Amino acid sequence: MPAAPAPVTLVFGPETVLAERAVDEVVAAARAVEPSAYRSVIRAGSGDLAAALADALAPNLFGESTVVVVEGLDGADEAAARLVKQACTEPVPGLWLVLLHPGGTKGKALLDHIRKAGAVEVACPALKRRRDVIGFLGQELRRESRRARPEALEALLDAVGMDLQLLVGAIRQLVRDVETDPLDIDDVHRYFGGVADVSGFAISDAVWERRTVDALADLRWAAESGDRGRLGPATVGAMTTGLRGLVRYAGASKAQPEAALAAAAGVPPWKLRSLQAQLRRWRPEQIVAATKRLAQADAAVKGGLREGEQLDPTQKLWALERLVVELSDRDDAARS
């Protein structure tokens, strides 16, 4: 019989991708022993945390199992901290508690109590060294029961950059679209080669900051300095990552500490000022329209919008240029 997860798991550190993985693993382990277990997410700063915790931690009348995920533990007030301490020392049957802390020393007394109570701790440090990111890519492939040659992983990192969210998307695309096992360097070049010199993030930032001229210039430079046929997926992927951060930032409480806000948005703290500036340029309905256009663009740069359709590199570049102009131009967005 599968082993149940620990009653309390502390997920500690700023790397949101690793934190999401840790939460997913606890949920999967809980559902292995209790298939009906559901996930309840509570975010510090999104209301009365203590009240939400008290409700989530109360015994379930129907005996249902629950994984309670508390995000932004560093923002817990005294009332919420008391409930967390009680849950650590007096576990509720059928309930698994996952506590996310973005790192640092804020809330140290609560952290000390959680650790002394015997919580399982999962470290989620920021991955800054190249070899650590390469190791992470290898783990991602093993999760998908796939392999890659070392030179393929090096090439992927060169092409996509150090952003883990974007790298996860790249791995998923390769696993989905390429049957080769292990993946080799030609597979990576086919999808992501030729885009490292001009960062997809530079294009993405220009789009979400509505700098149409800069976005278009960066895109054309990337096309001239690399292989046009390989430009699309990485560029659209970077723009999707940028939009995801913007959406998460828009929905997060701005009253919480900087580290917690960055964790909620899934970006490093230095990126918050940029997101704040970007958000002022977008209305909610425009963000919805942009999400739909990115989905259409993803299909276009990989092939075409209809089954059996295949665009050539020039047509894909034209589709990318049109996307960049439509999204970044204020007047076009207003008509979306």
Protein Blocks (a to p, Z undefined) as FASTA:
>chain_A
ZZdddfbdcdedjblklmmmmmmmmmmmmmmmmmmbccddddehiacfklmmmmmmpccf
klpacddddehkllpcfklmmmmmmmmmmccehiacddddebdjehklmmmmmmmnopac
ddddddfbfklmmmmmmmmmmmnopacdfklmmmmmmmnojcfklmmmmmmmmmmmpmbd
cddfklmmmmmgoklmpcfklmmmmmmnopaklmmmmmmmmmmmmcfklmmmmmmmmmmm
mmmmmmmmmmpcfkbcfklmmmmnopafklmmmmmmmmmmpcfklmmmmmmmmmmmmmmm
nmpfbehiacdfklmmmmmmmmmmmmmpmklmmmZZ
